[in-house]
Amino acid sequence: MSLTEMPLDAAGHRRSPVTMPGYHQGRPPKNKGLRFPADPPPVEEIIAVMRATSNNADGARLRALIIVLWRAGLRISEALDLAETDLDRARGALTVRRGKGGRRREVGMDRWAWDQLTPYLEVRATLPVGALFCVIHGPTAGRRWEASAARKQLRRTAEGAGVRRRFAPHQLRHAHAIELAHKGVPLVTIQRQLGHCNLGVTNIYLQGIDNAEIIDTVHSRPAPVISATSGLRTAP
């Protein structure tokens, strides 16, 4: 198919061959076989990235996405599939209608996060009804924001903020799980918040806890109240 025969997209532009069905057929993904360790960014880096966003509607959208990934622990696909009606601020809950494996669940999000979401919700109210995270400009405004575009904007903003570690959407999900564990939230509750079927997967998310923290936690255990020699007969 020649370039002049390429179909047009919703904006009236010729579609790239990359977007056509079958273009990637037989081509293994570049990251096939790669395994990235749990390396969640600390709070300071996440806030730095949020502060590095622009002060326009695009920046408000990216900050809102970071909030949903970090404070609700959603997968990037789950966040981008959210509709405006999936938010229940009164209950502090978000509805994931179709998570991994097609499972539906409700997740909680704290009050601070809802406050941070407000600027983008005001922007979203001026656009056509549809996906929560949507295209803001042009004839396709209101349509679902694509994951590739969201990842690219997040990566560029992190670089602009001086963050040198890998800063991907899933890292924010790991950070969410670890912060819940620090608060003493039971593992089963964390499992349900993240939408895991297997507790073993949730355990993997918590591997990002620093070894020094584990050692300090063990050292801080209180001593037994009962003497270790109580009730023992001494040798004659």
C-alpha contacts under 8 A as a table, 3 or more apart, distances in Angstrom:
res1	aa1	res2	aa2	distance
1	M	5	E	6.10
1	M	6	M	6.89
2	S	5	E	5.27
2	S	6	M	6.62
3	L	6	M	5.24
3	L	14	R	7.94
6	M	14	R	5.98
6	M	15	R	6.21
6	M	16	S	7.80
6	M	17	P	7.79
7	P	14	R	5.86
7	P	15	R	5.97
8	L	11	A	7.63
8	L	12	G	5.31
8	L	13	H	5.18
8	L	14	R	4.40
8	L	15	R	5.50
9	D	12	G	5.31
9	D	13	H	5.51
9	D	14	R	6.27
9	D	15	R	5.84
10	A	13	H	7.49
10	A	139	P	7.46
10	A	140	T	6.78
11	A	138	G	7.69
11	A	139	P	5.82
11	A	140	T	6.65
15	R	19	T	6.72
15	R	20	M	7.76
16	S	19	T	5.60
16	S	20	M	7.25
17	P	20	M	5.31
17	P	23	Y	6.96
18	V	23	Y	5.82
18	V	24	H	7.56
19	T	23	Y	7.26
20	M	23	Y	5.86
21	P	24	H	7.86
22	G	25	Q	4.95
24	H	27	R	5.38
28	P	32	K	6.74
29	P	32	K	5.32
31	N	34	L	5.46
38	A	171	Q	7.26
38	A	174	H	6.91
38	A	204	I	7.84
38	A	205	Y	6.56
38	A	206	L	7.93
38	A	207	Q	6.42
38	A	208	G	5.18
39	D	171	Q	6.67
39	D	174	H	7.73
39	D	208	G	5.74
40	P	171	Q	4.87
40	P	172	L	6.35
40	P	174	H	5.60
40	P	175	A	4.93
40	P	208	G	6.60
41	P	45	E	6.08
41	P	46	I	6.56
41	P	165	R	7.90
41	P	167	F	7.32
41	P	171	Q	6.79
41	P	172	L	7.09
41	P	175	A	6.56
42	P	45	E	5.56
42	P	46	I	6.55
42	P	175	A	7.38
43	V	46	I	5.14
43	V	47	I	6.16
44	E	47	I	5.32
44	E	48	A	6.11
45	E	48	A	4.90
45	E	49	V	6.25
45	E	163	V	6.72
46	I	49	V	5.24
46	I	50	M	6.36
47	I	50	M	4.98
47	I	51	R	6.15
48	A	51	R	5.12
48	A	52	A	6.22
48	A	161	A	6.11
49	V	52	A	4.99
49	V	53	T	6.68
49	V	157	T	6.26
49	V	158	A	5.29
49	V	160	G	7.98
49	V	161	A	5.48
49	V	163	V	7.77
50	M	53	T	5.55
50	M	62	L	7.94
50	M	63	R	5.60
50	M	66	I	7.58
52	A	157	T	6.30
52	A	158	A	7.65
52	A	160	G	6.81
52	A	161	A	5.55
53	T	59	G	4.89
53	T	60	A	7.67
53	T	62	L	7.27
53	T	63	R	7.10
53	T	157	T	6.32
54	S	58	D	7.03
54	S	59	G	4.50
54	S	60	A	7.58
55	N	58	D	7.86
55	N	59	G	5.65
55	N	60	A	6.95
56	N	59	G	5.35
56	N	60	A	6.40
57	A	60	A	5.03
57	A	61	R	6.20
57	A	120	Y	7.16
57	A	123	V	6.55
57	A	136	I	7.55
58	D	61	R	5.15
58	D	62	L	6.35
58	D	136	I	7.40
59	G	62	L	5.14
59	G	63	R	6.15
60	A	63	R	5.17
60	A	64	A	6.15
60	A	119	P	6.41
60	A	120	Y	5.03
61	R	64	A	5.11
61	R	65	L	6.24
61	R	120	Y	5.61
61	R	133	F	6.99
62	L	65	L	5.02
62	L	66	I	6.24
62	L	150	A	7.61
62	L	153	Q	7.67
62	L	154	L	7.15
63	R	66	I	5.13
63	R	67	I	6.26
63	R	116	Q	7.96
63	R	117	L	7.76
64	A	67	I	5.04
64	A	68	V	6.33
64	A	116	Q	7.07
64	A	117	L	5.25
64	A	120	Y	6.35
65	L	68	V	5.21
65	L	69	L	6.19
65	L	79	A	7.31
65	L	133	F	7.60
66	I	69	L	5.21
66	I	70	W	5.87
66	I	169	P	7.77
66	I	172	L	7.57
67	I	70	W	5.16
67	I	71	R	5.45
67	I	72	A	7.43
67	I	113	A	6.18
67	I	116	Q	7.38
67	I	117	L	7.18
68	V	71	R	5.52
68	V	72	A	5.20
68	V	73	G	6.82
68	V	74	L	6.59
68	V	79	A	6.80
68	V	113	A	7.82
69	L	72	A	5.80
69	L	73	G	4.96
69	L	74	L	4.95
69	L	75	R	6.69
69	L	76	I	6.98
69	L	79	A	7.03
69	L	169	P	6.73
69	L	170	H	7.81
69	L	172	L	5.81
69	L	173	R	5.80
69	L	176	H	8.00
70	W	73	G	5.32
70	W	74	L	7.55
70	W	172	L	4.75
70	W	173	R	5.62
70	W	175	A	6.67
70	W	176	H	5.38
71	R	109	M	5.92
71	R	110	D	7.05
71	R	113	A	6.45
71	R	176	H	6.09
72	A	107	V	6.55
72	A	108	G	6.18
72	A	109	M	5.14
72	A	173	R	7.95
72	A	176	H	7.15
72	A	193	Q	7.84
73	G	172	L	7.14
73	G	173	R	4.51
73	G	174	H	7.57
73	G	176	H	5.41
73	G	177	A	7.07
73	G	193	Q	7.31
73	G	194	L	6.12
74	L	78	E	5.95
74	L	79	A	5.97
74	L	173	R	6.31
74	L	194	L	6.78
75	R	78	E	5.11
75	R	79	A	6.24
75	R	169	P	7.44
75	R	170	H	6.58
75	R	173	R	6.91
76	I	79	A	5.15
76	I	80	L	6.22
76	I	147	A	7.15
76	I	169	P	6.15
76	I	170	H	7.17
77	S	80	L	5.25
77	S	81	D	6.11
77	S	147	A	7.19
78	E	81	D	5.12
78	E	82	L	6.48
78	E	96	V	6.47
78	E	98	R	7.36
78	E	99	G	6.08
79	A	82	L	5.45
79	A	133	F	7.78
80	L	131	A	7.33
80	L	132	L	7.21
80	L	133	F	5.77
80	L	144	R	6.89
80	L	145	W	6.60
80	L	146	E	7.53
80	L	147	A	7.29
81	D	131	A	6.64
81	D	132	L	7.68
81	D	133	F	7.96
81	D	144	R	7.53
82	L	86	D	6.13
82	L	95	T	7.78
82	L	96	V	6.91
82	L	97	R	7.90
82	L	131	A	5.96
82	L	132	L	5.57
82	L	133	F	7.35
83	A	86	D	5.32
83	A	87	L	7.71
83	A	130	G	6.10
83	A	131	A	4.42
83	A	132	L	4.76
83	A	133	F	7.95
84	E	87	L	6.14
84	E	129	V	7.79
84	E	130	G	6.79
84	E	131	A	6.26
84	E	132	L	4.83
85	T	88	D	7.62
86	D	94	L	5.64
86	D	95	T	5.01
86	D	96	V	7.32
87	L	93	A	6.42
87	L	94	L	4.85
87	L	95	T	6.70
88	D	91	R	5.66
88	D	92	G	5.89
88	D	93	A	5.23
88	D	94	L	6.07
89	R	92	G	4.62
89	R	93	A	6.38
89	R	114	W	7.11
90	A	93	A	7.88
92	G	108	G	5.81
92	G	109	M	5.55
92	G	110	D	6.57
92	G	111	R	7.12
92	G	114	W	7.80
93	A	106	E	6.45
93	A	107	V	5.55
93	A	108	G	4.54
93	A	109	M	5.96
94	L	106	E	5.66
94	L	107	V	5.37
94	L	108	G	6.38
94	L	109	M	7.40
95	T	104	R	7.56
95	T	105	R	6.09
95	T	106	E	4.57
95	T	107	V	6.54
96	V	99	G	6.04
96	V	104	R	5.62
96	V	105	R	5.35
96	V	106	E	5.99
96	V	107	V	7.57
97	R	102	G	7.93
97	R	103	R	7.20
97	R	104	R	4.68
97	R	105	R	6.67
98	R	101	G	7.68
98	R	102	G	4.68
98	R	103	R	5.34
98	R	104	R	5.14
98	R	105	R	7.98
99	G	102	G	5.18
99	G	103	R	5.01
99	G	104	R	5.91
99	G	105	R	7.52
99	G	195	G	7.35
100	K	103	R	6.14
100	K	195	G	7.56
105	R	195	G	7.23
106	E	193	Q	7.63
107	V	193	Q	5.46
107	V	194	L	7.98
108	G	193	Q	7.39
109	M	113	A	6.55
109	M	114	W	7.26
110	D	113	A	5.44
110	D	114	W	6.65
111	R	114	W	5.13
111	R	115	D	6.40
112	W	115	D	5.17
112	W	116	Q	6.41
113	A	116	Q	5.07
113	A	117	L	6.25
114	W	117	L	4.99
114	W	118	T	6.51
115	D	118	T	5.41
116	Q	119	P	6.94
117	L	120	Y	5.78
117	L	121	L	6.37
118	T	121	L	5.04
118	T	122	E	6.33
119	P	122	E	5.30
119	P	123	V	6.64
120	Y	123	V	4.97
120	Y	124	R	6.06
121	L	124	R	4.87
121	L	125	A	6.16
122	E	125	A	5.29
122	E	126	T	7.16
123	V	126	T	5.65
123	V	127	L	7.30
124	R	127	L	5.41
124	R	132	L	7.28
125	A	128	P	7.78
125	A	129	V	8.00
127	L	136	I	7.36
127	L	141	A	6.86
127	L	142	G	5.87
128	P	141	A	7.03
128	P	142	G	4.99
129	V	142	G	6.43
130	G	134	C	7.64
130	G	142	G	5.89
130	G	143	R	6.59
130	G	144	R	7.49
131	A	134	C	5.64
131	A	142	G	6.80
131	A	143	R	6.41
131	A	144	R	5.28
131	A	145	W	7.93
132	L	144	R	7.65
133	F	144	R	6.15
133	F	145	W	5.63
134	C	141	A	6.83
134	C	142	G	5.10
134	C	143	R	5.07
134	C	144	R	4.36
134	C	145	W	4.35
135	V	138	G	7.98
135	V	140	T	6.44
135	V	141	A	4.65
135	V	142	G	5.39
135	V	143	R	5.45
135	V	144	R	6.23
135	V	145	W	5.27
136	I	140	T	7.91
136	I	141	A	4.84
136	I	142	G	6.48
137	H	140	T	7.12
137	H	141	A	5.27
138	G	141	A	5.61
140	T	143	R	5.84
145	W	149	A	7.23
145	W	150	A	7.07
146	E	149	A	5.49
146	E	150	A	6.37
147	A	150	A	5.00
147	A	151	R	6.02
148	S	151	R	5.24
148	S	152	K	6.19
149	A	152	K	5.16
149	A	153	Q	6.26
150	A	153	Q	5.29
150	A	154	L	6.15
151	R	154	L	5.08
151	R	155	R	6.04
151	R	168	A	7.11
151	R	169	P	7.22
152	K	155	R	5.16
152	K	156	R	6.16
153	Q	156	R	5.23
153	Q	157	T	6.09
154	L	157	T	5.21
154	L	158	A	6.15
154	L	167	F	7.72
154	L	168	A	7.48
155	R	158	A	5.17
155	R	159	E	6.28
155	R	167	F	6.41
155	R	168	A	7.03
156	R	159	E	5.10
156	R	160	G	6.18
157	T	160	G	4.93
157	T	161	A	6.17
158	A	161	A	4.99
158	A	162	G	6.46
158	A	163	V	5.42
158	A	164	R	7.97
158	A	167	F	6.68
159	E	162	G	5.16
159	E	163	V	5.57
159	E	164	R	6.86
160	G	163	V	7.55
163	V	167	F	7.65
167	F	171	Q	6.47
168	A	171	Q	5.37
168	A	172	L	7.16
169	P	172	L	5.49
169	P	173	R	6.93
170	H	173	R	4.99
170	H	174	H	6.42
171	Q	174	H	5.03
171	Q	175	A	6.26
172	L	175	A	4.91
172	L	176	H	6.25
173	R	176	H	5.06
173	R	177	A	6.48
174	H	177	A	5.20
174	H	178	I	6.32
174	H	205	Y	5.65
174	H	206	L	7.40
174	H	208	G	7.72
175	A	178	I	5.24
175	A	179	E	6.13
176	H	179	E	5.26
176	H	180	L	6.34
177	A	180	L	5.24
177	A	181	A	6.34
177	A	190	I	6.58
177	A	194	L	7.78
177	A	205	Y	6.63
177	A	206	L	6.69
178	I	181	A	4.99
178	I	182	H	6.22
178	I	205	Y	7.34
178	I	206	L	5.62
178	I	208	G	7.21
178	I	209	I	6.81
179	E	182	H	5.00
179	E	183	K	6.41
180	L	183	K	5.11
180	L	184	G	6.63
180	L	185	V	5.51
180	L	190	I	7.00
181	A	184	G	5.15
181	A	185	V	5.38
181	A	186	P	7.28
181	A	187	L	7.41
181	A	190	I	7.74
181	A	206	L	7.69
182	H	185	V	7.46
185	V	189	T	6.68
185	V	190	I	6.85
186	P	189	T	5.37
186	P	190	I	6.52
187	L	190	I	5.08
187	L	191	Q	6.13
187	L	199	L	7.66
187	L	202	T	7.61
188	V	191	Q	4.94
188	V	192	R	6.39
188	V	199	L	7.24
189	T	192	R	5.21
189	T	193	Q	6.20
190	I	193	Q	5.05
190	I	194	L	6.18
190	I	202	T	7.37
191	Q	194	L	5.32
191	Q	195	G	6.03
191	Q	196	H	5.30
191	Q	197	C	7.53
191	Q	198	N	7.69
191	Q	199	L	6.34
191	Q	202	T	5.78
192	R	195	G	4.93
192	R	196	H	6.29
194	L	202	T	7.93
196	H	199	L	6.95
196	H	201	V	6.78
196	H	202	T	6.72
198	N	201	V	5.60
198	N	202	T	7.03
199	L	202	T	5.04
199	L	203	N	6.28
200	G	203	N	5.04
200	G	204	I	6.51
201	V	204	I	5.14
201	V	205	Y	6.72
202	T	205	Y	5.17
202	T	206	L	6.75
203	N	206	L	5.18
203	N	207	Q	6.76
204	I	207	Q	5.33
205	Y	208	G	6.73
206	L	209	I	5.96
207	Q	210	D	7.97
209	I	213	E	7.03
209	I	214	I	7.51
210	D	213	E	5.30
210	D	214	I	6.69
211	N	214	I	5.10
211	N	215	I	6.35
212	A	215	I	5.08
212	A	216	D	6.12
213	E	216	D	5.08
213	E	217	T	6.09
214	I	217	T	5.11
214	I	218	V	6.36
215	I	218	V	5.20
215	I	219	H	6.22
216	D	219	H	5.01
216	D	220	S	6.16
217	T	220	S	5.19
217	T	221	R	6.81
218	V	221	R	5.59
224	P	227	S	7.07
226	I	230	S	7.11
227	S	230	S	5.20
229	T	232	L	5.59
